[in-house]
Amino acid sequence: MSPTPPRPPASRHPRRPPLRSVRTKRPRWAMRATMTLSVVILASAGIGHSVVTSLDADIARVDPFKDMKNRPRAGHGMNVLLVGTDGRDRITEQERRRYRLGGAPCHCTDTLMIVHISEDRERASVVSLPRDSYAETPPHTDRTTGRTHHGHPLKINAAYAEGGPQLTVRTVEHMTRVKIDHYLEVDFTSFMRTVDVLGGVKVCTARHLKDSYTGLDLPPGTHTLTGGEALQYVRSRHIDADSDFGRVKRQQRFLAALVDHATSSGILLNPLRFRDVARAVLGSVRADRGFGTDELLDLGRAMRTFSPSSSEFTTVPVGQVGYAVKGIGSTVKWDPVKAERLFRSLREDKPLAKPPRRRETAVRVEVAPQQIRVHVENGTPTVGLAKRVDAALAATGFRTTGRPTPAPDRSVRRTVISHDPRWDRSARSLAAAFPGSELRSVPRLGPTLKVTVGADFRQVRKVRAEERGHGQFGVVRGDEVSCS
């Protein structure tokens, strides 16, 4: 296949006319996690214009930008909002049982990602928006009742249920001030079929991953996951105290591994195999009417360099986990300063990650302190010691209860970290902040770890998550997360 000729500058490249084939009344299909994968795989082939032209008519259409006003200013590059909802319309009963996909859907978005393609089409950045993020909608009309609503708070994943793709896009733009250029929505079935048609995707894990909710059960080592197994891997959120944050990391890691496999194996350069992948992908993709041949080629050009070493993944910086909102419940509140810095980088088409600093004073741990909840007890006669330790842990990033208490035993000599066996990685990470401390397993203790400060306490040592290549936004580079 001959290489695709260079595309002329945007100012001299006319827009293609609207597609003639527009489908209506398609179900609002869904995928709980990593809905990016199918579209990325299609684009990463770097195929020619003539081949793509015959494919984009298969995409179902939706108009998420209808009657939108007061939108953010356009930045540089292209921003694609990738959306997955929790519908299960096309999953078979056998698949529901095998991969534990039961339960009534809430018709919410369970995964939201902004994929930014740089203006030169040489860099791709993926920003995950946690499903429980605290958000505020702009004024809008309810798609079901027709009632007009003023802006109000909600979890960001509820915007879809209330106002469909339009309110989802408007809410994301309202929260980020990043103009969304294109909208893509993919379902469970497309994800599984894409992984299967590629022959599975290899992942590696250093520890046993087991989630009774999804049925995931991966011992340490390297595994080639089929479509259903891959779905379990990216949906699991009950493996550790990381919860949804851990799931987002697994989604990002799987995306890097999948794209690397597709682009390095040559599968998509085979016209017959490419046809199979395209049919598996585009049969269940919904996109805005402006997303067509040119946009597929733009993605293709960027994704040809979407190797683990060139891609960037991050999650919106979080300032507070468990932020309670009346009538909504517990939400995740973004850090306003760091989040604005991240989104400004997208608007200005700048890389998200910076080279790591040479000076390193913090101890590397498996689980980030921001994802570990801790209660402090004073096991010594020293007045106010627990309060000082609680403050020191909070300053280091741990999520303390803020209510230290005296321990039943005030003669503890060695500091003790008590933990539920299910949260052993979090316990080891917390113990790194207390050199010489004792780890004590307490069944059914729950996700909150307990520190009983002993007479040996000297100071709380700084710790940080062990992934390398982190920039100012906690960016995870693909070259540190894919399997070799």
Secondary structure by P-SEA (a helix, b strand, c coil): cccccccccccccccccccccccccccbbbbccccaaaaaaaacccccaaaaaaccccbbbbbccccccccccccccbbbbbbbccccccccaaaaaaacccccccccccbbbbbbbcccccbbbbbbccccccccccccccccccccccccccccccccccccaaaaaaaaaaaccccccbbbbbcaaaaaaaaaaacbbbbbbcbbbbbcccccccccccccccaaaaaaaaacccccccaaaaaaaaaaaaaaaaaaaaaaacccccaaaaaaaaaaccccbbbcccccaaaaaaaaaaacccccccbbbbcccccccccccccccbbbbcaaaaaaaaaaaaaacccccccccccccccccccccccbbbbbbbcccccaaaaaaaaaaaaaccccccbbbbcccccccbbbbbbcccaaaaaaaaaaaccbbbbbbbcccccbbbbbccccccbbbbbccccccccccccccccccccc
